[in-house]
Amino acid sequence: MTLSTSPADRPAAEAALSGLYEEAGFAPPRFHWVPSPFAALHTAPPGLRAATPPAELGFDALPVVVALRARIVDVRLALDPLIRPAGAYAEVRREVGLPVAACATAVHQPGLVDAWETRFRSTGWYGALRGDWAAEADAARRRYGVALPEGSKRFLDLWKAAAASAGQWWPREDVCVVSERPREIHTEPDSPDGQVRLHRADGPAVRYADGWSAHAWHGTTVPEWVVERPSAARIAREHNVEIRRCAIERMGWGAYLDEAGLALVATAPDPGNPGFELRLYDTERRNTRVLLAVNGSVERDGHRRRYGLTVPGHLADPVEAAAWTYGLSGDVYATLSRRT
């Protein structure tokens, strides 16, 4: 799994995938190339309508899928006893496996354009495609000199070659559907925790050659309007809390509050963040208010981020509302010297 936006190397990908089929005990398939995962998910398996539930597809039960996943298990079982005694497993997982999983999740996430694809993503094959298992095995082999059994080594090398040559792929016995890579991938710059997250503030974070694209805000896949046309009215109609949060951040809390016309209930100095103010607002949602606060720590650009938290509608004191978000009483929160 890579974040490359170069065109797929089709000969290399087909050679690697043919090798993987042979390693799993199957003849090389014919290949059906598509320009994007959107197109792939509507043609894989070929001949079935996109609305067909995955339970009816039985994709994870296909013999070639079962065999390939079994080989992945073999690689992991061969690797595990070799690196655990050296105490290297946690380091490899932290430094290599988790970032690769984040990259893969970022690029796969735009496939969640409807309920069918959401369910498809939850299959075991999606977990195999993420590729963090392969990154961990390869890192352990290179960094710690771990020598995998020859069969596992060849399977791993073929999997790496496939991941480095093309996008996602969906195997069946007679045909393998393979997606081209995106033309554009935009990620969050300078992520404080080092994770890779899709993010773009002025357009789609991922775009494929056929025009299929997806928007993301700091790692959260969002509808197009959140990035392109956020508004207080759309936010009010949105039921998903995370999407509302992203849309408000995209607008900026000041612009959102002005446009939404939320009534200010009360203000108070923030005991947990000296020099800054807590502001409590009514919302259009019943029994819900919004507490506007300033982050206790400084961002990388030297500013402090303003953020809003939903709190129960019965809270009328901003300090009590802030305390509620920490599971504290107002009296205890008032004694904090500094929150983060």
SULQUI-V513874 format. One record per helix or strand. SS is the DSSP state (H for helix, E for strand). FROM is the first residue (numbers start at 1). TO is the last residue. Records with the same first field share a line. If there is no record, write none. Layout:
# SULQUI-V513874
SS=FROM-TO, FROM-TO
This chain:
# SULQUI-V513874
H=10-23, 37-41, 54-57, 59-61, 63-84, 89-109, 115-121, 124-130, 132-144, 150-165, 224-228, 232-237, 241-251, 253-260, 318-325, 330-333
E=30-34, 169-171, 175-179, 184-185, 187-187, 198-198, 206-207, 213-217, 220-222, 264-269, 277-282, 288-294, 306-312
